[in-house]
């Protein structure tokens, strides 16, 4: 699979959404509003929870 974002871009975008919402962005919402972000996040992190964990610095 070809990616359109680097891992760093994915982490930064998730972090940005986290800051805007004040909580981790829900998978369904991101899948609908940012499909490319979701596709790339799943490529790098295998699941949304791992992407969130990595992006929040936990």
N, CA, C and O atoms as a DFTB+ gen file, in Angstrom:
232 C
 N C O
     1  1       0.839      -1.189       0.000
     2  2       0.000       0.000       0.000
     3  2       0.876       1.243       0.000
     4  3       1.888       1.313       0.698
     5  1       0.476       2.195      -0.778
     6  2       1.205       3.460      -0.840
     7  2       0.573       4.442       0.153
     8  3      -0.649       4.547       0.256
     9  1       1.425       5.143       0.866
    10  2       0.924       6.112       1.839
    11  2       1.028       7.523       1.279
    12  3       1.883       7.815       0.443
    13  1       0.148       8.388       1.750
    14  2       0.175       9.778       1.301
    15  2       0.677      10.709       2.403
    16  3       0.815      11.915       2.197
    17  1       0.947      10.130       3.580
    18  2       1.447      10.906       4.718
    19  2       2.583      10.129       5.372
    20  3       2.603       8.898       5.351
    21  1       3.525      10.862       5.951
    22  2       4.574      10.203       6.722
    23  2       4.025       9.872       8.110
    24  3       2.984      10.389       8.515
    25  1       4.734       9.011       8.828
    26  2       4.315       8.674      10.182
    27  2       4.267       9.933      11.044
    28  3       3.350      10.103      11.849
    29  1       5.240      10.801      10.879
    30  2       5.284      12.049      11.656
    31  2       4.068      12.933      11.350
    32  3       3.491      13.530      12.259
    33  1       3.680      13.015      10.077
    34  2       2.501      13.802       9.708
    35  2       1.232      13.228      10.340
    36  3       0.369      13.977      10.798
    37  1       1.124      11.909      10.362
    38  2      -0.033      11.246      10.975
    39  2      -0.091      11.583      12.463
    40  3      -1.137      11.983      12.974
    41  1       1.027      11.420      13.149
    42  2       1.089      11.702      14.585
    43  2       0.742      13.164      14.854
    44  3      -0.020      13.461      15.775
    45  1       1.289      14.066      14.066
    46  2       1.026      15.504      14.253
    47  2      -0.441      15.838      14.031
    48  3      -1.016      16.621      14.788
    49  1      -1.052      15.259      13.011
    50  2      -2.455      15.542      12.713
    51  2      -3.362      14.988      13.813
    52  3      -4.314      15.655      14.220
    53  1      -3.082      13.791      14.293
    54  2      -3.887      13.227      15.384
    55  2      -3.724      14.086      16.632
    56  3      -4.700      14.358      17.331
    57  1      -2.511      14.509      16.912
    58  2      -2.270      15.383      18.069
    59  2      -3.043      16.691      17.936
    60  3      -3.601      17.190      18.913
    61  1      -3.075      17.235      16.746
    62  2      -3.806      18.470      16.476
    63  2      -5.312      18.277      16.729
    64  3      -5.957      19.118      17.354
    65  1      -5.854      17.167      16.239
    66  2      -7.275      16.872      16.459
    67  2      -7.557      16.664      17.944
    68  3      -8.592      17.091      18.456
    69  1      -6.624      16.003      18.628
    70  2      -6.755      15.752      20.071
    71  2      -6.858      17.088      20.811
    72  3      -7.712      17.254      21.683
    73  1      -5.986      18.039      20.461
    74  2      -5.983      19.355      21.113
    75  2      -7.277      20.122      20.829
    76  3      -7.809      20.791      21.714
    77  1      -7.780      20.026      19.602
    78  2      -9.014      20.724      19.222
    79  2     -10.207      20.182      20.004
    80  3     -11.051      20.952      20.462
    81  1     -10.278      18.881      20.155
    82  2     -11.414      18.232      20.798
    83  2     -11.260      18.152      22.318
    84  3     -12.250      18.092      23.046
    85  1     -10.020      18.150      22.786
    86  2      -9.770      17.981      24.212
    87  2      -9.804      16.531      24.654
    88  3      -9.688      16.227      25.841
    89  1      -9.963      15.643      23.690
    90  2      -9.986      14.202      23.947
    91  2      -9.632      13.479      22.652
    92  3      -9.644      14.085      21.581
    93  1      -9.319      12.204      22.743
    94  2      -8.972      11.485      21.507
    95  2     -10.127      11.530      20.504
    96  3     -11.278      11.295      20.873
    97  1      -9.830      11.827      19.257
    98  2     -10.894      11.864      18.254
    99  2     -11.466      10.466      18.013
   100  3     -10.706       9.514      17.838
   101  1     -12.794      10.330      18.002
   102  2     -13.412       9.021      17.780
   103  2     -13.109       8.468      16.388
   104  3     -13.086       9.204      15.401
   105  1     -12.881       7.168      16.333
   106  2     -12.533       6.503      15.080
   107  2     -13.564       6.780      13.980
   108  3     -13.196       7.119      12.856
   109  1     -14.837       6.637      14.300
   110  2     -15.888       6.852      13.293
   111  2     -15.853       8.269      12.732
   112  3     -16.012       8.472      11.528
   113  1     -15.648       9.231      13.596
   114  2     -15.605      10.635      13.171
   115  2     -14.420      10.879      12.241
   116  3     -14.565      11.528      11.205
   117  1     -13.260      10.363      12.605
   118  2     -12.052      10.558      11.789
   119  2     -12.193       9.837      10.453
   120  3     -11.803      10.358       9.409
   121  1     -12.754       8.632      10.500
   122  2     -12.942       7.862       9.268
   123  2     -13.811       8.630       8.274
   124  3     -13.586       8.564       7.065
   125  1     -14.793       9.352       8.781
   126  2     -15.703      10.113       7.938
   127  2     -15.105      11.452       7.504
   128  3     -15.193      11.822       6.333
   129  1     -14.499      12.174       8.444
   130  2     -14.022      13.525       8.145
   131  2     -12.588      13.591       7.621
   132  3     -12.218      14.551       6.946
   133  1     -11.780      12.575       7.929
   134  2     -10.370      12.555       7.502
   135  2      -9.974      11.144       7.048
   136  3      -9.135      10.500       7.678
   137  1     -10.579      10.666       5.951
   138  2     -10.317       9.286       5.526
   139  2      -8.846       8.984       5.220
   140  3      -8.374       7.879       5.488
   141  1      -8.127       9.950       4.667
   142  2      -6.700       9.730       4.368
   143  2      -5.891       9.570       5.657
   144  3      -4.989       8.736       5.736
   145  1      -6.223      10.370       6.653
   146  2      -5.551      10.248       7.943
   147  2      -5.788       8.856       8.523
   148  3      -4.851       8.213       8.995
   149  1      -7.020       8.395       8.490
   150  2      -7.340       7.075       9.033
   151  2      -6.583       5.987       8.288
   152  3      -6.000       5.096       8.907
   153  1      -6.590       6.056       6.963
   154  2      -5.900       5.048       6.145
   155  2      -4.415       4.993       6.504
   156  3      -3.852       3.912       6.677
   157  1      -3.797       6.144       6.611
   158  2      -2.369       6.193       6.921
   159  2      -2.090       5.787       8.363
   160  3      -1.090       5.123       8.635
   161  1      -2.957       6.175       9.285
   162  2      -2.784       5.794      10.688
   163  2      -2.833       4.272      10.837
   164  3      -2.032       3.688      11.567
   165  1      -3.771       3.639      10.147
   166  2      -3.887       2.179      10.239
   167  2      -2.702       1.484       9.560
   168  3      -2.300       0.396       9.973
   169  1      -2.151       2.102       8.536
   170  2      -0.969       1.539       7.883
   171  2       0.221       1.511       8.855
   172  3       0.914       0.499       8.964
   173  1       0.448       2.612       9.548
   174  2       1.601       2.711      10.446
   175  2       1.387       2.043      11.798
   176  3       2.333       1.507      12.375
   177  1       0.162       2.066      12.312
   178  2      -0.068       1.635      13.697
   179  2      -0.986       0.425      13.854
   180  3      -1.244       0.014      14.985
   181  1      -1.485      -0.155      12.780
   182  2      -2.341      -1.332      12.761
   183  2      -3.740      -1.116      13.331
   184  3      -4.683      -1.752      12.860
   185  1      -3.911      -0.252      14.317
   186  2      -5.262       0.058      14.793
   187  2      -5.295       1.489      15.333
   188  3      -4.263       2.086      15.640
   189  1      -6.507       2.014      15.438
   190  2      -6.695       3.405      15.829
   191  2      -6.214       3.660      17.248
   192  3      -5.645       4.714      17.530
   193  1      -6.435       2.709      18.139
   194  2      -6.019       2.875      19.535
   195  2      -4.501       3.052      19.641
   196  3      -4.031       3.885      20.416
   197  1      -3.741       2.285      18.877
   198  2      -2.279       2.433      18.871
   199  2      -1.862       3.800      18.324
   200  3      -0.923       4.419      18.825
   201  1      -2.562       4.256      17.304
   202  2      -2.255       5.567      16.723
   203  2      -2.494       6.680      17.747
   204  3      -1.685       7.598      17.877
   205  1      -3.619       6.586      18.476
   206  2      -3.942       7.567      19.505
   207  2      -2.877       7.539      20.612
   208  3      -2.378       8.579      21.042
   209  1      -2.549       6.334      21.054
   210  2      -1.563       6.187      22.132
   211  2      -0.221       6.793      21.730
   212  3       0.415       7.494      22.516
   213  1       0.194       6.519      20.515
   214  2       1.473       7.036      20.024
   215  2       1.439       8.563      19.880
   216  3       2.434       9.242      20.136
   217  1       0.300       9.082      19.474
   218  2       0.156      10.523      19.221
   219  2       0.008      11.334      20.509
   220  3       0.348      12.516      20.553
   221  1      -0.498      10.690      21.539
   222  2      -0.696      11.414      22.798
   223  2       0.552      11.373      23.684
   224  3       0.587      11.973      24.758
   225  1       1.566      10.660      23.215
   226  2       2.832      10.591      23.963
   227  2       2.781       9.653      25.140
   228  3       3.667       9.690      25.993
   229  1       1.755       8.802      25.212
   230  2       1.627       7.844      26.324
   231  2       2.613       6.721      26.194
   232  3       2.645       5.827      27.040
